[in-house]
Amino acid sequence: MYMLLQNYQHNYLDSKPNNRLKIKISFLFETSKFIIKSIKSSEMRQIIGFNSYVINVLLRAK
């Protein structure tokens, strides 16, 4: 999930000048880094599912 967001951040955000979306994705990226560092591996699937949902909501909100 972390690598997916990192690739998305580099490939998509650097090519689009949409600041609102950039701020949202950057926040999500930093939040995901923190979550992945601080959770147990048994909870990983739930967190990734939640992050995927949040990404979809944010992309629709642009």
Phi, psi and omega in degrees: 000317179300313181293322178300314179294323180296315178297318179299317181299315182288313188283318186271310188290325181290340181261352182240130182270038181265098188295322181298314179294322180299317179295317180298313182292322177298318177297315180297320180299312180294320178298317180295321177302313181296313182299314184295326177290329191257357183258164174277152184296334179292338180265357187302318183297319179296317181295316181296320177299317179295315179299320178299318177298315181297318178300314180298318178297315181295321181292326176289334183281349182292000000 
